[in-house]
């Protein structure tokens, strides 16, 4: 999976853009995807902290995991 395919999947599943950030950072109460020095990180940003963080060396695996996290959380739907 690449970033464009991920975006299409998010849109097709009706996952609100208010539930996630594809640019990392520490936004309030969002699932985040971040690329840092050739590694990808998936985490939930809560109160300025990265919780449940997982790291990946494979970009596609990171996207698949990120999508799975959003699909499992019913509060991410519009």
Secondary structure as UniProt FT lines:
FT   HELIX           3..12
FT   TURN            13..14
FT   HELIX           17..19
FT   STRAND          20..21
FT   TURN            28..29
FT   STRAND          30..36
FT   TURN            37..38
FT   STRAND          39..46
FT   TURN            47..48
FT   STRAND          49..56
FT   HELIX           59..72
FT   HELIX           74..76
//
